[in-house]
Amino acid sequence: ADRRAAAEDVLLVVSELVTNACLHAEGPDELFLACDNKVIRVEVSDRGAGQPAPRTPHRAGRPGGHGMFIVQRLCLDWGVVRASGEAGKTVWAELGAPA
């Protein structure tokens, strides 16, 4: 299977991570994008204490909770890195680099 992401997928993941920072923290502090031949990495940092997670079980008809489910479906991997010694976190996601 081709694991390269479409540009629309990358845009959707960026949008979901930024939206989560707006909804659950005081907005994003930083958006970082990096790309090599294989992977595009998206990082969104905020000062929130929450832990993003896909809502399980996922119910398509219910409002809310879809963002991280979408991220999980589109990405090769994703995770959360806590800021050391202070409030905040960086949520990162990696997708197959677009062709």
C-alpha positions as CSV (number, residue, x, y, z in Angstrom):
1,A,0.0,0.0,0.0
2,D,1.2,3.5,-0.7
3,R,1.7,5.2,2.6
4,R,2.2,8.7,1.1
5,A,-0.3,11.2,2.4
6,A,-2.2,13.5,0.1
7,A,-1.7,17.3,0.7
8,E,-5.3,17.4,1.9
9,D,-4.5,14.8,4.6
10,V,-1.6,16.8,5.9
11,L,-3.8,19.9,6.0
12,L,-6.5,18.1,7.8
13,V,-4.0,16.8,10.5
14,V,-2.6,20.3,11.0
15,S,-6.1,21.7,11.3
16,E,-7.2,19.0,13.8
17,L,-4.1,19.5,16.0
18,V,-4.4,23.3,15.9
19,T,-8.1,23.1,16.7
20,N,-7.5,20.8,19.6
21,A,-5.0,23.3,21.0
22,C,-7.6,26.1,20.6
23,L,-10.4,24.0,22.3
24,H,-8.5,22.3,25.1
25,A,-5.6,24.7,25.8
26,E,-5.1,28.4,25.3
27,G,-4.4,28.0,21.7
28,P,-1.2,26.8,20.0
29,D,2.1,28.4,20.9
30,E,4.0,26.9,18.0
31,L,3.4,25.0,14.8
32,F,6.4,23.1,13.5
33,L,6.6,21.2,10.2
34,A,9.5,19.1,8.9
35,C,9.7,16.9,5.9
36,D,12.2,14.5,4.4
37,N,11.8,11.9,1.6
38,K,9.8,9.6,3.7
39,V,7.9,11.4,6.4
40,I,6.3,14.8,7.1
41,R,6.2,15.6,10.8
42,V,3.7,18.0,12.3
43,E,4.2,19.4,15.8
44,V,1.8,21.7,17.7
45,S,2.9,23.0,21.1
46,D,0.5,24.5,23.7
47,R,0.3,25.1,27.4
48,G,-2.5,22.7,28.1
49,A,-2.3,20.0,30.7
50,G,-4.8,17.6,28.9
51,Q,-3.9,14.4,27.2
52,P,-5.4,14.2,23.7
53,A,-6.8,10.8,22.8
54,P,-9.3,9.4,20.3
55,R,-12.7,8.9,21.8
56,T,-13.5,5.2,22.1
57,P,-15.7,3.8,21.0
58,H,-15.7,6.2,18.1
59,R,-19.3,7.1,17.1
60,A,-19.4,9.0,13.9
61,G,-22.8,10.5,14.7
62,R,-21.8,12.2,17.9
63,P,-20.4,15.7,18.0
64,G,-16.8,16.1,19.3
65,G,-14.0,13.6,19.8
66,H,-13.4,13.0,16.1
67,G,-10.1,15.0,15.8
68,M,-7.7,12.5,17.3
69,F,-9.6,9.6,15.7
70,I,-9.0,11.3,12.3
71,V,-5.3,11.9,13.2
72,Q,-4.9,8.3,14.2
73,R,-6.4,7.0,10.9
74,L,-4.4,9.3,8.7
75,C,-1.0,9.1,10.4
76,L,1.8,6.6,10.5
77,D,2.2,7.5,14.2
78,W,1.5,10.2,16.6
79,G,2.1,11.0,20.3
80,V,2.5,13.6,23.0
81,V,5.7,15.0,24.5
82,R,5.3,16.8,27.9
83,A,7.3,20.0,28.4
84,S,10.0,19.5,31.0
85,G,9.4,21.2,34.3
86,E,6.5,23.3,33.2
87,A,2.9,23.1,32.0
88,G,2.4,22.3,28.3
89,K,3.0,19.7,25.7
90,T,3.8,19.1,22.1
91,V,1.4,16.9,20.1
92,W,3.2,15.4,17.1
93,A,2.0,13.4,14.1
94,E,3.9,11.8,11.2
95,L,2.5,11.1,7.8
96,G,4.0,9.5,4.7
97,A,5.6,12.4,2.8
98,P,3.5,13.6,-0.1
99,A,4.8,12.6,-3.6
